[in-house]
Amino acid sequence: MTTTNGLSARPADGRVGGSDAAQDPADEVTMNGPSIHVIRARKLLLGGLVGGVGAAVLSLVLFTVLDGTRGLASAALAAAMVLFFYGVGQLIMVAFADAGARTLLAVSMASYTGRVVILGLVLLVYSRHREAFPALWPMAIFVTTIAVVAGWIAVEIWVFSRLRIGVYDTEYVPPSTEDGAQ
């Protein structure tokens, strides 16, 4: 079975194709390399990273022009936090791309919860000791955070819309009736 982008889809157990003796040459690449799920997750990671880094660079330039090293440091901190947050999450999705739906949901929720807790602790430390960080400009942190998140998600959505995920419907089989009545 080959999808529209020429890559071979395979079930989670690693089987490729059906019982046919002759296989598509793309199947050999997929059998020895990563599955289509891992390839798609990697594309999403790379796309999001490109969008996030692009927005981060623009924010760094903007806030350096507006406020010098204070703006640069604030924007760099915000960009690093967002890129870490999304990067770790997407790397976990790549690592578990071939897992079952329940496992993938559990792992993604645990990952998200852990990252939110870490981010919350960082923000709590900052809010309790704000006077110890006079070199940070809260407006630059806020705007950079929003810009990098928007850049990451926008490009990730663009990449996702071009993944060409094949849809395969099975033939309808009506339920059997035990009493023979129709």
Helices and strands as residue ranges (DSSP letters): H 25-32, H 36-95, H 101-128, G 130-132, H 138-160
